[in-house]
């Protein structure tokens, strides 16, 4: 039996011993987290400033809608800080205790962001219901002016994260900003309708529609982040397809103990046993396996164990099953 470990990280190390164990580590950065430091700084500064402006105008003009939205935006600033911290932690080098580094912190941040969005939805919905039973006279013009600034800030910061949708952590930050932009659009529409008609109930009605749109995006983020936190195979991968790919490699007769799991919101790991009774694994073969897994499936961390005895795994079980069948 030979054990081969192929990690796509760039350089190669080879070790050999009397038991013919080969270790191949290739460290590349094709799937390393992208740097969104500047985007996070801009988003946090702009949104913190807008929270102060929105809360101030809300209190000055007696608009609880603006005050509530300021509270929602404050939760988004906290979410941005959380996502930024996770993206920085993901780049830290592995340690003896955390041998994969802190890559999985991005999964935790995505899950936390989904929870924060759920809390924000609850807060908006609570305020909406409260205002339906205790209507106030909203200042339509003030609502439109302040929300218009919010649209510019939130849409602009959302654009900073638009190109990172494959990363759940960045997607969480994007959804927060996009949701805020939608809220601001709704406030502008509600403010205009109130100015034109004088109907105060338009405001809570628009708020309910906005909550429904935010909830739709939050559900997808929450579902994906929960699955990743449970080490489920990333949705973009088909396990059967990966297994078939390995089985087609030259000399491979069987594939078993195949495991695929997310190391972070952008990086994926794989372990598998390949049964190769007639052809011992070579360095070139192992490199080919890791290269094709990286190129075709985006799996950058692969550990392959090669077995020469086809009966080393499963023969006894197969024999017992055959006896039981008769």
N, C-alpha and C positions, 0 to 999 in steps of 0.2 A: 504494500500500500504506500502511496505517496501523498503527502499533504502539500498543497500549493496555495499560497495566499497572494492574491493579486489585487492591490489597492491602487486605483488610478490617481496617483498624486504626483507624478513627474519623473523622479529618478528611480533607479532600480538597484535592489540589493539581492544578492544570491548567496545562499548558505547551503552547504551540503554536509552530510554525516554518513555513518556506516549504514543507517537505516534508509538511505536514499530519500531524505526529506528535502524538498526544495521550497524555498521561501522567496516569493517575488512581490516586491512592493513598488508600485509605480504611483508616484504622487504628482497629480496634475491639478489644476485649478479651474477646469472647465465649468464646474458647477458650484464654485465657491460663491457665497453670498455677495451680491453687488453692493457697492458702497452708496448708501442713501443718506449719508451724514448731512450734506448740505440741504437736501430736501427736508429732512426732519427739523433742522435748525430753523429754516424759513417758515415751515408750517407751524412750529411751536411759537415762534415770536409773533407771527401775524395773527394767529388765533388767540393768543393770550391778550394781545392788544384789542382784538375785536370783542372779547369777553368783557373787558373793562368798559369799552364804549357802549356795548349793548346793555349791560347791567345799569350803567349810569343813566342812559336815556329811559330805560324801563322804569326806574325809580322816580326820575324827574317828572315823567309824564303819566305815571300811574298805570303803565301797561304791564300786566302780569305775563302776557304772552312773550314780551321781549325779555323779561326777567327769567322766565322758565327756559327760553331758548338759550339765554346766557349760561344757565346752569348746565344745559345739554352740551353747549360748546366747551365748558370747563371740563366735563367728563371726557370730551374728545382730546383736549390738551393732555390729560392724564394718560389716555390711550396712546397718544403719539409718543409720550415719554417712555411708556412701557415697550412699545414696538421698537423704538430707537435703542433702548437698553438691551433688548434681546438681539438686535442685529449686531450690536457691538460685541456682546458676549459670544455670539456664534463665531466670531473671528479669533477668539482667544485660543492659544495653543493647548493641546491636550496635556493632562497632568497624570501622575501616577494614580490618582483617585478618579479623575474623569478622563478616561482613556480616549473618548471620542470628543473631548473638549466640552463646550457648552452649546453645541449646535442645536440640541433639542429645546433650548430655551425659546427659540422662535416658534415652536409648536405651542408651548405654554402661553406665549404672548398672544398668538392668534386666538387661542381658546379664551383667554382673559378678555381680549377685545370683543369677542362675540358676546360674552357676559355683560360687558360694559354697554354694548349696544342694546342688549335686552333691558338693562336698567334704564337707559335713556328712553327707550320706547315706553316703558312703564311710567316714567315721569311725565312724558308728553301726554300720554293717554289720561293719566290722573288729572293733570291740569285741564285738559280738554273737557273731561266729564264735569269737573268742578265748575268750569265756566258756563257749561250748558245749563246747570241748575242755578248758578248765580251770575247771570250775564252782567258785563260791565260795558261801558261805552269806550271801545278802543279808539285810539288816535290813529286813524287810517293813514294820514300823510306821514306821521312820524314812523309808523310801522313800515311803510314803503321805503322811506329814506334809509333807515337803519338796515333793513333786510337787503336793500340793494347793495350796500357795502358788503354785507355778509355773502351775497352771491359771488361777488368779485373775489373775495378772499378765499372762500371755501372751494370754488370751482378752480381757482388758480392753484391752490395747494393740492387739490385732488389730481390735477394734471401732472404734478411732480411724481406721483406714485403710479400713474397709469401704465407705465411700461413694465411694472413688476408684478403683474397679475398672477404669474405662475408661482410666486412666493406667497403663501397664505398670510405670513406676517405683514408683508407689504400690502397685500390685498385687504387686510383688516384696516390698515391706516387709510387706504384709498376709500373703503366703504364709509368710514367715519366722515371723511371730508365730503364725499359725494352726498351722503345723507344730509349733512349740514346745508349743502347747496340746495338740495331739494326743499328742506325746511324753509330756507330763506325765500325761495321762489314761491312757495305756498303762502308765506307771510305777505309778500308783495301782492300776489293775486288777491288775497283776502283783504288787504288794505285798500286796494283799488276798488274792489267790489263794495266795500263798506262806504267809501267816499261817494261812490255813484248811487248807491241804493239806501244807505243808512241802516241796512239790516245787520245787526250784531251777530246773529247766529251763523253767518257765513264763515266767520273765523274758526269756530270749533269744527265745522263741517270739513273745511279744508285741512285742518289739523289731523282729523281721523284718516283722511285719504293719504296724507304724508306718512303717518304711522304705518299704514298697511304696506306702503312701498318700502319703507325702511325694514320692516319685519321680513319681507320677502328676501332681501339681500342678506339679512342677519341669519336667517335659517340656513342658507347655503354655507355661509362661513362657519357657523356653529357645527353643522353636520360634518364638514370636511376636517375641521380642527379636532373634533372628538375622535374621528376615525384615525387620524394621524397619531393622536396621543395614545391610542390603543394599539399602535404599531401595525395598523392595517396596511395592506399593499396600496401604494398610491393609486388613485383612480385612473391615472393615465396609463398604467401598466396592466397587461393581461398575463397572468401567471402561466396559463396554458401556452401562450405564445413564447414566453421566455423558456419554458421547459422544452418545447419543441425545437427552439433554436439551439439549445445546448445539446439535445439529443442528436441533432444533425451534424454536430462537430465530428471531424474525422477521427474514427476509432472509438467513439462513445457508443456503448451498447445500452446503457440505462442511466437514468437520472433519478436520484432520490434525495430526501432530506433537503428539498429546495425551500429556502426561506427568503423573503424579500420584505424589507421594512424601511420606514423613513428615519433617517438620522436627524433631519431638520426639515424645514418647509421647502428646501431646495435640493437636498442630497439624499440619495437612496443607497442602501447596502443590500448585499446578497450573499448567501452561503449555499453551497450545493455539493453533493457527492456525485462524481462521474465514474461510472463503471467502465473501465477500458482494459479488458483481459488480454487483448492481443497486441496492444500498442502502448508502451509506457509513455507517460507524459514528458514532454520536453519543455525547455524554457520557451521555445518559439510557440509551442501549442498554448501554454499558459498565457503568454502575452497576447496571442490571438483571441483567446477567450475573453480576457479582460478588455481588450480593445473593442471587440464587437459588442460586448455588453454596454460599454460606454457610448459607442457611436450610435447603436440602434435603439437602445432603451434608456440611455441617460443614467445608467447605474454606474456610479463612479467608485464604489467600494465593493469589490467582489472577492470572496474567499472560496477557493475551489479545493476540494479534497478528491484525489484520484485514487480509485481502488482497482486492483488488478484481478481480484477474485470475484466473479459474478455472484457467487454464493455467500459472500461475506455479509450480504444484507438481504434478508427476505427469503432465502431458500428454504429454511426450516419452516417458516410460516406458510410458504407456498405448498410444501409437502404435507403439512398438517391439514391445510385446506382441501388438498386433493383427496386425502384419506377420508376426511369428514364427508366429502361429496359422495364417496362410494359407500 
